């Protein structure tokens, strides 16, 4: 499978969030070419500001793996992680992070560019236009 395939799966999760009235961000965690976690934002549903797609995905993947370290895993997420999520990604020692759209206002690269684990490989821009359009459409409807 390709990065694009897995990002499309994350975009499906983002669409599910959109339909629930959540900010449309989705994430999947892949280990050994198998999706072990599928999640989306649940901040409104759970009334929890920490219930970002990445946080949900890290927790689900760690439970699936039976351990807290995800150094053999790749996280695909539709938007650049915020500093909170990037911190969790760093603590989980994630092997690889792939995100679609940049978040120029709240992304980790602006506020905490060194927060990821030093061995975490980062790829961005996969399906970026599609992810950005979904988020822009969501906020356009809200305003």
Secondary structure, DSSP 8 states (H G I E B T S, - for coil): --HHHHHHHHHHHHHHHHHTTS---EEEEEETTEEEEEEE--HHHHT-TT--HHHHHHHHHHHHHTSS--TTEEEEEEE--BHHHHHHHHHTT-SEEEEEE--TTTBHHHH-TT-S-TT-EEEE-TTHHHHHHHHHHHHHHH-
